[in-house]
């Protein structure tokens, strides 16, 4: 049985000014390393801590930060716990991080009551293979942390750059392996094509030979598809590991460029701006990959409730109106009928419809993009139609494949992950996502949901 005793803080510090965000982040990583968290988990915890610290500094003028190891956790494994006690009450007694990805970096992030005080608490389990943490070892760690001095912002930025470079080196190594695999597959494909040409001439008199040839070609095609799926899974896994250091670089770049920090030269300011711009672009792609991977793994749990479609449509009408910047394209969100409700998850449903409307606005050069709702028996049909170029029937299923984009005259930015993610969310909500389109006649994506939910 695991020994249980009241935990004493490993380290305590104050968060009052912008510079303290850097110190809290750095000390968080030091504490994580001291108790035995692995390198990637150290970076994730430190990144989440810096984001929450920035939010609390802006919202309630700071907090008192306490690092504690709970060795009597219900899981039987020690847990590193960080409590941020706001200096002023939280608005409404609630806290939501500005970045939705923060909660994914730790095991738990919540507002809790601790001995009468309200604190923002985050925690991360210590790995089972980490050294034991008896009371005497915790006392040694307290002394070591109390005697250590924090480094500078530039030291921390250099450390994060080193982590990003190491991750990129790993990506490059795997990319080289994939190139070798692709070369081998191309060589195999050339051999298959040569065999096909030879057999076509030799087996024209027998149907059995033709059947054998197509069976072999189908097998090779399946191998190519399997290689492509492995490549996609690899990219998703690497993107997850890149998320923490990229977020940390964005935060450190923001801190270095802040007017409250030491002034930078013009050259330094330009370089920090380039770092932040590149990291923002990479973070956008990483977030899309992480969301898709999260949907595939079944880690999204809908928050079921009665959803008012009039409210959802009104929100979409307001938030997406700014995207309809072309005067030749009109965004039309029809008002649903009174008492139009469906049992679903309002956030996930709005995310699906926003994705479909955004796609319509991107791929429509003139005309309109329209959202409407229609009740049919025991289902709601939510249709997003546009007057764009349309999609050939043979590509209707391909548009729901990861990274696939329909070839055509209209070329816009994107990764080809939006529609696959939307279809998975609709399936999670108990519905289906269907496509009706013809070249030159526009496209209609229809979300069909049961009135009573899944």
C-alpha positions as CSV (number, residue, x, y, z in Angstrom):
1,X,0.0,0.0,0.0
2,X,1.3,3.5,-0.9
3,X,2.2,5.6,2.2
4,X,0.1,8.7,2.6
5,X,1.1,11.9,4.5
6,X,0.2,15.6,4.2
7,X,2.2,17.1,1.4
8,X,4.4,20.1,2.0
9,X,5.2,22.6,-0.8
10,X,8.3,22.0,-2.8
11,X,8.5,25.6,-3.9
12,X,6.4,28.8,-3.6
13,X,6.7,32.0,-5.6
14,X,4.7,35.1,-6.5
15,X,3.3,36.1,-9.9
16,X,2.8,39.9,-10.0
17,X,4.5,41.3,-13.1
18,X,5.1,40.2,-16.7
19,X,8.7,39.1,-16.0
20,X,7.3,36.6,-13.4
21,X,5.7,34.6,-16.1
22,X,9.1,33.6,-17.4
23,X,10.3,32.8,-13.9
24,X,7.2,30.7,-13.2
25,X,7.7,28.8,-16.4
26,X,11.4,28.2,-15.8
27,X,10.9,27.1,-12.2
28,X,8.0,24.8,-13.3
29,X,10.3,22.9,-15.6
30,X,13.0,22.7,-12.9
31,X,10.5,21.2,-10.5
32,X,9.2,18.8,-13.1
33,X,12.7,17.6,-13.8
34,X,13.5,17.2,-10.1
35,X,10.5,14.9,-9.4
36,X,11.3,12.7,-12.4
37,X,9.0,13.8,-15.3
38,X,10.4,13.0,-18.7
39,X,11.7,15.8,-20.9
40,X,8.6,16.1,-23.1
41,X,6.3,16.2,-20.1
42,X,8.6,18.8,-18.5
43,X,8.1,21.1,-21.5
44,X,4.4,20.4,-21.6
45,X,3.9,21.3,-18.0
46,X,6.1,24.4,-18.2
47,X,4.2,25.6,-21.4
48,X,0.8,25.1,-19.8
49,X,2.0,26.9,-16.6
50,X,3.2,29.9,-18.6
51,X,-0.1,30.2,-20.5
52,X,-2.2,30.0,-17.3
53,X,0.1,32.5,-15.5
54,X,-0.3,35.0,-18.3
55,X,-4.1,34.6,-18.2
56,X,-4.3,35.2,-14.4
57,X,-1.9,38.2,-14.6
58,X,-4.1,39.9,-17.1
59,X,-7.4,38.9,-15.5
60,X,-6.8,39.2,-11.7
61,X,-3.4,40.9,-11.4
62,X,-1.5,37.7,-10.6
63,X,-1.4,34.8,-8.2
64,X,0.6,32.9,-5.6
65,X,2.1,29.8,-7.1
66,X,2.7,26.6,-5.1
67,X,4.4,23.4,-6.3
68,X,3.5,20.2,-4.4
69,X,4.0,16.5,-4.8
70,X,1.0,14.4,-3.7
71,X,2.3,10.9,-3.0
72,X,-1.0,9.7,-1.8
73,X,-2.9,10.2,-5.1
74,X,-5.8,7.7,-5.9
75,X,-3.8,6.4,-8.8
76,X,-1.1,5.1,-6.5
77,X,1.5,7.1,-8.3
78,X,3.0,10.4,-7.2
79,X,1.4,13.5,-8.8
80,X,3.1,16.9,-9.3
81,X,0.5,19.5,-8.5
82,X,0.7,23.2,-9.2
83,X,-1.8,25.6,-7.5
84,X,-2.2,29.2,-8.6
85,X,-4.1,31.2,-6.0
86,X,-5.4,34.4,-7.6
87,X,-4.7,37.6,-5.7
88,X,-8.3,38.7,-6.6
89,X,-11.4,36.6,-7.1
90,X,-11.8,35.0,-10.5
91,X,-14.6,36.6,-12.6
92,X,-17.7,34.4,-11.9
93,X,-15.5,32.0,-9.9
94,X,-14.5,30.4,-13.2
95,X,-11.4,30.1,-15.4
96,X,-11.1,29.2,-19.1
97,X,-7.6,29.3,-20.7
98,X,-7.4,31.6,-23.8
99,X,-5.8,28.7,-25.7
100,X,-8.0,25.6,-25.8
101,X,-4.9,23.4,-26.3
102,X,-3.6,24.2,-22.7
103,X,-5.7,21.5,-21.1
104,X,-4.3,18.9,-23.4
105,X,-0.8,19.5,-22.1
106,X,-1.5,18.3,-18.5
107,X,-3.5,15.5,-16.9
108,X,-5.9,17.9,-15.1
109,X,-6.7,21.7,-15.3
110,X,-9.5,22.9,-13.1
111,X,-10.7,25.5,-10.6
112,X,-11.0,23.9,-7.1
113,X,-11.6,24.9,-3.5
114,X,-8.6,24.3,-1.3
115,X,-9.1,25.0,2.5
116,X,-11.6,27.7,1.7
117,X,-9.6,29.4,-1.1
118,X,-10.3,29.1,-4.8
119,X,-7.2,28.1,-6.8
120,X,-6.5,27.1,-10.4
121,X,-5.0,23.6,-10.2
122,X,-3.0,21.7,-12.8
123,X,-1.4,18.3,-12.3
124,X,0.8,15.7,-14.1
125,X,1.4,12.1,-13.0
126,X,5.0,11.1,-12.3
127,X,6.1,8.2,-14.4
128,X,6.2,4.8,-12.7
129,X,9.8,4.3,-13.6
130,X,10.9,7.6,-11.9
131,X,12.9,7.4,-8.6
132,X,10.9,7.0,-5.4
133,X,9.9,10.2,-3.5
134,X,10.0,9.5,0.2
135,X,9.8,12.4,2.7
136,X,13.5,12.7,3.0
137,X,14.0,12.9,-0.8
138,X,11.3,15.6,-1.0
139,X,13.1,17.6,1.7
140,X,16.3,17.4,-0.3
141,X,14.5,18.7,-3.4
142,X,13.0,21.6,-1.4
143,X,16.5,22.6,-0.3
144,X,17.9,22.2,-3.9
145,X,15.1,24.3,-5.4
146,X,15.4,27.0,-2.8
147,X,19.1,27.4,-3.4
148,X,19.0,27.4,-7.2
149,X,18.9,30.7,-9.1
150,X,16.8,31.2,-12.3
151,X,18.5,31.9,-15.6
152,X,17.7,34.7,-18.1
153,X,15.0,34.9,-20.8
154,X,17.6,34.5,-23.6
155,X,18.9,31.3,-21.9
156,X,15.3,29.9,-21.8
157,X,14.7,30.8,-25.5
158,X,18.0,29.1,-26.4
159,X,16.9,26.0,-24.6
160,X,13.5,26.0,-26.3
161,X,15.2,26.5,-29.7
162,X,17.4,23.5,-29.0
163,X,14.3,21.4,-28.2
164,X,12.6,22.5,-31.4
165,X,15.8,21.7,-33.5
166,X,16.0,18.3,-31.9
167,X,12.4,17.6,-32.8
168,X,12.9,18.9,-36.4
169,X,16.0,16.7,-36.7
170,X,13.9,13.7,-35.8
171,X,11.2,14.7,-38.4
172,X,14.0,15.0,-41.0
173,X,15.3,11.6,-40.2
174,X,11.9,10.0,-40.5
175,X,11.3,11.9,-43.7
176,X,14.5,10.5,-45.2
177,X,13.3,7.0,-44.2
178,X,10.0,7.7,-46.0
179,X,11.8,8.9,-49.1
180,X,13.7,5.5,-49.2
181,X,10.5,3.7,-48.7
182,X,8.8,5.7,-51.5
183,X,11.8,5.0,-53.8
184,X,11.4,1.3,-53.2
185,X,7.7,1.5,-53.7
186,X,8.2,3.4,-57.0
187,X,10.7,0.7,-58.1
188,X,8.2,-2.0,-57.2
189,X,5.5,-0.1,-59.1
190,X,7.7,0.1,-62.2
191,X,8.2,-3.7,-62.0
192,X,4.5,-4.2,-61.7
193,X,3.8,-2.1,-64.7
194,X,6.5,-3.9,-66.7
195,X,4.9,-7.2,-65.6
196,X,1.5,-5.9,-66.6
197,X,2.7,-5.0,-70.1
198,X,4.3,-8.4,-70.6
199,X,1.2,-10.3,-69.3
200,X,-1.2,-8.2,-71.4
201,X,0.5,-9.4,-74.6
202,X,0.9,-13.0,-73.4
203,X,-2.5,-13.6,-71.7
204,X,-4.9,-12.1,-74.2
205,X,-6.2,-15.6,-75.0
206,X,-7.1,-16.5,-71.4
207,X,-9.3,-14.7,-68.9
208,X,-7.6,-16.5,-66.0
209,X,-4.3,-14.7,-66.6
210,X,-6.1,-11.3,-66.7
211,X,-7.8,-12.1,-63.3
212,X,-4.4,-13.0,-61.8
213,X,-2.9,-9.8,-63.0
214,X,-5.6,-7.6,-61.5
215,X,-5.3,-9.4,-58.2
216,X,-1.6,-8.6,-58.1
217,X,-2.2,-5.0,-59.0
218,X,-4.8,-4.7,-56.3
219,X,-2.4,-6.0,-53.7
220,X,0.3,-3.5,-54.7
221,X,-2.3,-0.7,-54.5
222,X,-3.3,-1.8,-51.0
223,X,0.4,-1.7,-50.0
224,X,0.7,1.8,-51.3
225,X,-2.4,2.9,-49.3
226,X,-1.1,1.3,-46.2
227,X,2.2,3.2,-46.6
228,X,0.3,6.4,-47.0
229,X,-1.8,5.8,-43.9
230,X,1.4,5.0,-41.9
231,X,2.9,8.3,-43.1
232,X,-0.2,10.2,-41.9
233,X,-0.1,8.6,-38.5
234,X,3.6,9.4,-38.2
235,X,3.0,13.1,-39.0
236,X,0.2,13.3,-36.4
237,X,2.4,11.8,-33.7
238,X,5.3,14.1,-34.5
239,X,3.0,17.1,-34.6
240,X,1.8,16.3,-31.1
241,X,5.4,16.3,-29.8
242,X,6.1,19.6,-31.7
243,X,3.1,21.4,-30.0
244,X,4.7,22.1,-26.7
245,X,8.0,23.6,-27.8
246,X,6.3,25.6,-30.6
247,X,3.9,27.1,-28.0
248,X,6.8,27.8,-25.7
249,X,8.7,29.6,-28.5
250,X,5.6,31.8,-29.2
251,X,5.3,32.7,-25.6
252,X,9.0,33.5,-25.2
253,X,9.1,35.5,-28.4
254,X,6.1,37.5,-27.1
255,X,7.9,38.1,-23.9
256,X,11.1,39.2,-25.6
257,X,9.2,41.7,-27.8
258,X,7.2,43.1,-24.9
259,X,7.8,46.7,-24.0
260,X,8.3,45.7,-20.4
261,X,11.3,43.6,-21.2
262,X,14.8,44.7,-22.0
263,X,14.7,46.7,-25.3
264,X,15.9,44.8,-28.4
265,X,17.9,46.1,-31.3
266,X,16.1,46.5,-34.7
267,X,17.9,43.4,-35.9
268,X,16.9,41.4,-32.8
269,X,13.3,42.6,-33.0
270,X,13.1,41.5,-36.7
271,X,14.5,38.1,-35.8
272,X,12.1,37.6,-32.9
273,X,9.3,38.6,-35.2
274,X,10.4,36.0,-37.8
275,X,10.6,33.3,-35.1
276,X,7.0,34.1,-33.9
277,X,5.5,34.3,-37.4
278,X,7.1,30.9,-38.4
279,X,6.0,29.3,-35.1
280,X,2.4,30.6,-35.6
281,X,2.2,29.0,-39.0
282,X,3.5,25.7,-37.7
283,X,1.2,25.8,-34.7
284,X,-1.9,26.2,-37.0
285,X,-1.0,23.1,-38.9
286,X,-0.1,21.2,-35.7
287,X,-3.4,22.1,-34.1
288,X,-5.3,20.7,-37.1
289,X,-3.4,17.5,-36.9
290,X,-3.9,17.2,-33.2
291,X,-7.6,17.8,-33.4
292,X,-8.0,15.1,-36.2
293,X,-5.9,12.6,-34.2
294,X,-8.0,13.3,-31.1
295,X,-11.2,12.6,-33.0
296,X,-9.8,9.4,-34.5
297,X,-8.7,8.1,-31.1
298,X,-12.2,8.7,-29.6
299,X,-11.0,11.1,-26.9
300,X,-13.7,13.7,-27.7
301,X,-16.8,13.3,-25.4
302,X,-19.9,15.3,-26.5
303,X,-21.5,17.5,-23.9
304,X,-25.1,16.6,-24.7
305,X,-27.8,19.3,-24.2
306,X,-30.8,20.8,-26.0
307,X,-29.3,23.1,-28.6
308,X,-31.2,26.0,-30.0
309,X,-30.5,26.2,-33.7
310,X,-31.6,29.8,-33.9
311,X,-28.8,30.8,-31.4
312,X,-26.2,28.7,-33.2
313,X,-27.1,30.2,-36.6
314,X,-27.1,33.7,-35.1
315,X,-23.6,33.2,-33.7
316,X,-22.3,31.8,-37.1
317,X,-23.9,34.7,-38.9
318,X,-22.0,37.2,-36.8
319,X,-18.6,35.5,-36.6
320,X,-18.3,34.6,-40.3
321,X,-19.6,37.8,-41.8
322,X,-16.1,39.2,-41.7
323,X,-14.8,36.3,-43.8
324,X,-17.1,37.2,-46.7
325,X,-14.8,39.9,-48.0
326,X,-15.5,39.4,-51.7
327,X,-18.3,41.7,-52.9
328,X,-19.2,39.0,-55.5
329,X,-20.0,36.5,-52.8
330,X,-22.9,36.8,-50.3
331,X,-23.2,34.9,-47.0
332,X,-26.8,34.0,-46.3
333,X,-27.7,32.3,-43.0
334,X,-31.4,31.6,-43.0
335,X,-33.3,31.9,-39.7
336,X,-34.5,28.5,-38.5
337,X,-38.2,28.0,-37.5
338,X,-39.2,28.8,-33.9
339,X,-38.5,26.2,-31.3
340,X,-35.9,24.6,-33.6
341,X,-33.9,22.4,-31.1
342,X,-31.8,19.3,-31.4
343,X,-30.1,17.2,-28.7
344,X,-26.4,17.6,-29.5
345,X,-23.2,19.3,-28.4
346,X,-23.5,23.0,-29.3
347,X,-19.7,23.6,-29.5
348,X,-19.0,20.6,-31.8
349,X,-22.0,21.3,-34.0
350,X,-21.0,25.0,-34.4
351,X,-17.5,23.8,-35.2
352,X,-18.7,21.6,-38.0
353,X,-21.0,24.2,-39.5
354,X,-18.3,26.9,-39.2
355,X,-15.9,24.6,-41.1
356,X,-18.4,24.0,-43.9
357,X,-19.2,27.7,-44.3
358,X,-15.6,28.6,-44.2
359,X,-14.9,26.1,-47.0
360,X,-17.8,27.4,-49.1
361,X,-16.5,31.0,-48.8
362,X,-13.0,29.9,-49.8
363,X,-14.0,28.0,-52.9
364,X,-16.8,30.3,-54.2
365,X,-15.7,33.2,-56.5
366,X,-19.2,34.7,-57.1
367,X,-22.8,34.1,-56.0
368,X,-23.6,33.0,-52.5
369,X,-22.9,30.6,-49.6
370,X,-26.1,29.7,-47.8
371,X,-26.9,27.9,-44.5
372,X,-30.4,26.6,-43.9
373,X,-32.2,24.1,-41.5
374,X,-35.1,21.8,-42.4
375,X,-37.0,19.4,-40.1
376,X,-37.7,16.1,-41.9
377,X,-39.6,13.6,-39.7
378,X,-37.3,12.8,-36.8
379,X,-34.2,14.4,-38.2
380,X,-32.8,17.9,-38.8
381,X,-31.1,18.6,-42.2
382,X,-28.6,21.4,-41.9
383,X,-27.4,22.2,-45.4
384,X,-24.5,24.5,-46.4
385,X,-24.7,25.2,-50.2
386,X,-22.5,27.3,-52.4
387,X,-22.3,28.4,-56.1
388,X,-18.7,27.4,-56.5
389,X,-17.1,25.3,-59.2
390,X,-18.5,22.0,-57.9
391,X,-17.0,18.6,-57.4
392,X,-17.1,15.7,-59.9
393,X,-19.0,12.7,-58.6
394,X,-16.0,10.4,-58.7
395,X,-14.3,12.7,-56.1
396,X,-17.2,12.9,-53.6
397,X,-15.6,10.4,-51.2
398,X,-12.0,11.5,-51.8
399,X,-12.7,15.0,-50.4
400,X,-13.2,13.3,-47.0
401,X,-9.7,11.7,-47.2
402,X,-7.0,13.3,-45.1
403,X,-4.7,15.8,-47.0
404,X,-6.7,15.5,-50.2
405,X,-7.7,18.7,-52.0
406,X,-9.8,18.8,-55.2
407,X,-7.7,20.0,-58.2
408,X,-9.1,23.0,-60.0
409,X,-8.7,26.7,-60.9
410,X,-9.5,27.9,-57.4
411,X,-6.4,27.4,-55.2
412,X,-6.6,28.5,-51.6
413,X,-4.5,27.7,-48.5
414,X,-5.3,24.7,-46.4
415,X,-4.2,21.3,-45.3
416,X,-7.1,19.1,-46.5
417,X,-7.9,18.1,-42.9
418,X,-11.1,20.1,-42.4
419,X,-13.7,17.9,-44.1
420,X,-12.3,14.6,-42.6
421,X,-12.4,16.2,-39.1
422,X,-16.0,17.5,-39.7
423,X,-17.3,14.1,-40.8
424,X,-15.8,12.4,-37.7
425,X,-17.4,15.0,-35.4
426,X,-20.8,14.5,-37.1
427,X,-20.5,10.8,-36.7
428,X,-19.6,11.4,-33.0
429,X,-22.9,13.4,-32.7
430,X,-24.8,10.4,-34.1
431,X,-25.4,11.8,-37.6
432,X,-24.1,11.7,-41.1
433,X,-22.4,14.3,-43.4
434,X,-23.4,14.0,-47.1
435,X,-22.2,15.8,-50.2
436,X,-24.2,16.6,-53.4
437,X,-22.3,18.4,-56.1
438,X,-21.8,18.6,-59.9
439,X,-19.1,20.6,-61.8
440,X,-20.3,24.1,-62.6
441,X,-23.4,23.7,-60.3
442,X,-21.9,24.3,-56.8
443,X,-21.9,22.0,-53.8
444,X,-24.2,21.2,-50.9
445,X,-22.9,19.6,-47.7
446,X,-25.7,18.3,-45.5
447,X,-25.4,17.4,-41.8
448,X,-28.3,15.0,-40.9
449,X,-28.8,14.7,-37.1
450,X,-31.5,12.9,-35.2
451,X,-33.7,15.2,-33.2
452,X,-33.2,13.3,-30.0
453,X,-29.4,12.9,-30.4
454,X,-27.3,9.7,-30.7
